[in-house]
Amino acid sequence: MIRVIDEDRSVNFYRNAFGLEVADRFDFDDFTLIYLRNGEADFEVELTVNKGRTEPYVPGDGYGHMAFCVDDLDAEHARFDAAGYSPRKIVEFKRDGVLMARFFFVQDPDGYQIELLQRHGRYR
């Protein structure tokens, strides 16, 4: 679960960037829960909007990042760049001289870091 300020902005980001759609939305007096998912993986991202909150959240030091695996990292990097999401450069991470991972990071509208990994080895 991550806390966000602007529901529409965050839902649009996760829809456009990762193909996640609203699976459920529950509105309460003080907050709203939005569950996002897609058909490719059995997981959900939960967005929480605390009503009346106007100050941005500071991602805590316990949060690192979430990650998505993609088939074509270069194409996704270009797509994110064209969408104005300002992806960081693609990095190749090697272990003992062998490619372990290719990835880049992007930041969501609330400052959360998200890693995109090329499907390879253990990253499926």
C-alpha positions in Angstrom: 0.0 0.0 0.0 1.2 3.5 -0.8 -0.4 6.7 0.2 -1.1 9.2 -2.5 -2.5 12.8 -2.6 -4.3 12.9 -5.9 -6.3 9.8 -6.9 -6.9 10.6 -10.5 -3.2 11.6 -11.1 -2.0 8.4 -9.5 -4.5 6.0 -11.1 -3.7 7.6 -14.5 0.1 7.1 -13.9 -0.2 3.4 -13.0 -2.7 2.8 -15.8 -0.5 4.5 -18.5 2.8 3.4 -17.2 2.1 -0.2 -16.1 -1.3 -1.2 -17.6 -2.9 -1.5 -14.1 -6.6 -0.9 -13.9 -8.9 -0.3 -10.9 -10.0 -3.7 -9.7 -11.9 -2.3 -6.6 -12.5 1.1 -5.1 -13.8 1.5 -1.5 -14.8 5.0 -0.3 -14.9 5.6 3.5 -15.6 8.8 5.4 -11.9 9.6 6.0 -10.1 7.7 3.2 -10.5 5.9 -0.1 -8.8 2.5 -1.0 -8.1 1.8 -4.6 -6.8 -1.6 -5.7 -5.0 -1.8 -9.1 -4.1 -4.9 -11.0 -3.6 -6.4 -14.5 -4.0 -9.8 -16.0 -0.2 -10.5 -16.3 0.6 -11.0 -12.6 -1.3 -12.1 -9.5 -0.6 -9.0 -7.4 -2.2 -5.7 -6.6 -1.0 -2.2 -5.8 -3.2 -0.6 -3.1 -3.4 3.2 -3.2 -4.8 5.0 -0.1 -6.1 8.6 -0.4 -6.5 10.2 3.0 -9.2 12.8 2.6 -8.2 16.3 3.5 -4.5 15.6 3.2 -2.8 18.3 1.1 0.8 17.9 2.0 2.9 15.4 0.0 4.0 12.3 1.9 7.6 11.6 2.5 8.4 8.0 1.4 9.8 6.4 4.6 13.3 4.9 4.9 11.7 1.5 5.1 10.3 1.8 1.6 12.8 0.8 -1.1 10.9 0.4 -4.3 8.6 -1.9 -6.2 9.5 -3.6 -9.5 7.9 -4.6 -12.7 9.4 -7.0 -15.3 8.9 -6.2 -19.0 9.7 -8.0 -22.2 11.4 -5.0 -24.0 13.2 -2.7 -21.6 14.5 -0.4 -24.3 11.0 0.1 -25.8 9.5 0.7 -22.3 12.2 3.3 -21.6 11.4 5.1 -24.8 7.7 4.9 -24.0 8.2 6.3 -20.5 10.4 9.1 -21.9 7.8 10.0 -24.6 5.1 10.1 -21.9 7.1 12.6 -19.9 7.8 10.3 -17.0 11.5 11.1 -17.0 13.0 7.6 -16.6 16.5 7.3 -15.4 19.2 5.7 -17.7 19.2 2.0 -18.3 21.7 0.2 -16.1 23.3 -3.2 -16.7 24.1 -5.0 -13.4 26.7 -7.9 -13.7 27.7 -10.5 -11.2 31.0 -12.3 -11.8 31.1 -10.8 -15.3 27.7 -12.2 -16.2 24.7 -10.0 -16.8 22.3 -10.4 -13.9 19.9 -7.6 -14.7 19.1 -4.7 -17.0 16.9 -2.0 -15.4 15.9 1.6 -15.0 14.0 3.5 -12.4 11.1 6.0 -12.6 9.4 8.0 -10.0 5.6 8.1 -9.6 3.7 11.3 -9.0 4.1 11.0 -5.2 7.8 10.3 -5.3 7.8 6.5 -5.0 10.6 4.8 -6.8 9.7 2.0 -9.3 12.2 -0.3 -11.1 11.5 -1.7 -14.5 13.5 -4.9 -15.2 14.1 -6.7 -18.5 12.8 -10.2 -18.2 15.9 -12.3 -17.8 17.1 -15.1 -15.5 15.2 -14.9 -12.2 13.3 -11.8 -13.2 10.1 -13.0 -14.8 
